[in-house]
Amino acid sequence: MLLDSIHSPADVRALPEGQLPQLCQELREFLVKSVSQTGGHLASNLGTVELTVAIHRCFDTERDRLVFDVGHQSYVHKILTGRRERFDTLRQLDGLSGFPKPHESVHDAFIAGHASNSVSVALGMARARTLEGEDYCVLALIGDGALTGGLSYEGLNNAGASGEPLVVILNDNGMSINPNVGAMPSHLARLRSRPGYYHFKKWYRNLFGPRPMKNPLYRFNHRVKTFLKRSLFPGSTFFEDMGFTYLGPVDGHDLTRLCDTLSWARELDCPVVVHVNTVKGRGCSFAERNPDMYHGVGPFDPETGLLKKTGEESFSSVFGKALADFAREDSRVCAITAAMADGTGLSGFAKTFPERFFDVGIAEGHGVSMAAGMAARGLLPVFAVYSTFLQRSYDMLIHDAALEKLHVVLGVDRAGLVGADGETHHGCFDPLFLTAIPGYTVLCPASFAELRHMLKTALFALDGPVAVRYPRGGEGAYRGDSSDKPLVRLREGRDVTLLAYGVLVNRVLEAAALLERTGVQAEVLKLNQIAPLDGAALAGFFEKTDILLVLEDCFGAGCVGQRIAAILAGEGRAPKKLILKNLGRTFAPEGSVPQLEERFGLDAAAVAKAVEEALDSER
């Protein structure tokens, strides 16, 4: 197999051009086989095979800096940079990350798990290169989806005006940035991507002297050219108006043209946009037919594409169904998502209430601000968003929602540890920053029934901004329903108090059962509302024991346990012994949720052990 001989980009550059199609075919076969075992991002990587090969033919990523946007399209890059043998560990504990990570390889220029920042990062690297007098190329590989994020335009605007040599590769795989098809646009695109075109363009401009626009003939020709270009290549003038030289559109599966265009872009020594058209799922029939389904996918049969684990009820699906039910009851209920309709369970809502469903693209800050505007005019907007992406809208959460006490409801999906996507995707900050903003009510359902009840409460019984946070999937769902009060006692005990919120309540109940075998009676408290916290009510629950353990899957600084301890101290009820079990100050890596809970001491056995050690120290 040809792929067996590829251990570094140097091997890719050494291949005869005639062997490149075989390499691309073997890369696709390897991707399907590998991802079918581990799960991961399939369709996007199948679509960038030729593009990634071309990049490594034209650039040396050991020195040149390749900045991915989002990074889920980096699998082929990882294969070609010496990490193919580790793909059986993809997205596993202590394994290969599904995103670029500089600690993995010198070929990974920058960590990339969120969207729209690549041009800004690349410009920073280009400026550093210039200031330090070094000589290397900087590339940003950005998908058209990431162009829905405002940060990408901030970067493009500044990069184009900077004059810094850098190459922005726009991977256009379906956002209709280049909707024109046919022989003439294709032919002209081929001409515009050739060096001779630019040599002629420069010669023609110089022919009319230092101020060609003063010449009537030049002005006439320029107007004709601009009209044709705007008609055939609307994207080109957009980028050129910002200061970029525009190359393309280029067929992203034509290796010869890709290499020619990228080589020319490298030689232009200015800000360049290379517009590439690709097909998500290319070369795999089921992924090409359903690119959304195979964007991020679990293990599947590589022959048929059938998932090995069929879709089960999850917090996301329950959320979407409940929201649709409430929308039937009240015409003011609207749903907002940031390019995650399927992931947040809103696909059904979108089909049932298309006029009340809004996908804002990868623009979470805009989503919050738009929801605030809707709430200001009396609607009931619900913004369903992953916890890790909600971080991107922090200023809007404060300025646009909290200051005016607007009734915006947040469905905070993927709260807590999420597993295989790793450190860039765990939802471990929202308990810290949401509870710190005045006016927010933050509810934490642990079961499907509680999610329905709390969402209804958030919509119809509360005022001001409300967040309902819930985990990924549904396997660890609590089986009961105790959502009627902010804090409930699930188990009586006299020796130690264990407190948790969300699905971690299962862990403290399991720990209490383990402790009971050793004669320790643990009281278990379940916190349903982590903001605001009622000091007097809290104090009434902490009268029996001298030891309090609070279990959370978020970071330690500013966690709920610290806030509760401060409140109890203020009420004169501070526990003699406080145990905070959380992530501390460490970003959690890839791995299954049970594996990560065990590693960070958040599982039942670790909780029971911490209690036993605390009791032993008191004796």
PEDA-V414796 format. One record per backbone hydrogen bond with DSSP energy under -1.0 kcal/mol. CO is the residue of the C=O (numbers start at 1). NH is the residue of the N-H. Records with the same first field share a line. If there is no record, write none. Layout:
CO->NH  NH
This chain:
1->4
2->5
3->6
8->11  12
9->13
10->14
16->19
17->20
19->23
20->24
21->25
22->26
23->27
24->28
25->29
26->30
27->31
28->32
29->33
30->34
31->35
32->36
34->37  38
35->39
36->300
40->297
42->46
43->47  281
48->52
49->53
50->54
51->55
52->56
53->57
54->58
55->59
60->63  64
65->139
67->141
69->71
71->74
74->78
75->79
76->80
78->83
83->86
84->87
86->89
87->90
89->92
92->95
96->91
100->112
101->104  105
105->108
114->70
117->121
118->122
119->123
120->124
121->125
122->126
123->127
124->128
125->129
126->130
127->131
128->132
129->134
137->65
138->167
139->67
140->169
141->69
142->171
145->148
146->149
149->152
150->154
151->155
152->156
153->157
154->158
155->159
156->160
157->161
158->162
166->272
167->140
168->274
169->142
170->172  276
171->144
172->278
182->186
183->187
184->188
185->189
186->190
187->191
188->192
189->193
191->194
194->197
195->199
196->200
197->201
198->202
199->203
200->204
201->205
202->206
203->207
205->208
206->209
211->214
212->215
215->219
216->220
217->221
218->222
219->223
220->224
221->225
222->226
223->227
224->228
225->229
226->230
227->231
228->232
229->233
233->236
234->238
235->239
236->240
237->241
239->244
240->243
245->273
247->275
250->277
251->254
254->258
255->259
256->260
257->261
258->262
259->263
260->264
261->265
262->266
263->267
264->268
271->245
272->168
273->247
274->170
275->250
276->172
277->252
279->282
281->284
284->288
285->289
286->290
290->294
292->295
294->42  43
297->40
299->308
301->305
306->301
314->318
315->319
316->320
317->321
318->322
319->323
320->324
321->325
322->326
323->327
324->328
325->329
326->330
330->333
332->380
334->382
335->358
336->384
337->360
340->344
341->346
342->345
346->350
347->351
348->352
349->353
353->356
356->335
358->337
361->363
363->367
364->368
365->369
366->370
367->371
368->372
369->373
370->374
371->375
372->376
374->379
375->378
380->334
381->409
382->336
383->411
385->413
386->390
389->392
390->393
391->394
393->397
394->398
395->399
396->400  401
397->402
398->403
401->406
402->405
406->408
408->466
409->383
410->468
411->385  413
412->470
413->387
416->427
419->422
422->425  426
426->428
427->416
428->555
429->432  433
430->434
434->437
437->440
441->467
442->530
443->469
446->478
447->451
448->452
449->453
450->454
451->455
452->456
453->457
454->458
455->459
456->460
457->461  462
465->441
466->410
467->443
468->412
470->415
473->315
474->477
486->528  529
488->526
491->524
496->523
497->549
498->525
499->551
500->527
502->505
503->506
504->508
505->509
506->510
507->511
508->512
509->513
510->514
511->515
512->516
515->518  520
516->519
521->495  496
523->498
524->490  491
525->500
526->488
528->444
531->442
534->538
535->539
536->540
538->541
539->542
546->577
547->497
548->579
549->499
550->581
554->583
556->559
559->563
560->564
561->565
562->566
563->567
564->568
565->569
566->570
567->571
568->573
569->572
577->548
579->550
581->552
583->586
584->556
592->596
593->597
594->598
595->599
596->600
597->602
603->607
604->608
605->609
606->610
607->611
608->612
609->613
610->614
611->615
612->616
613->617
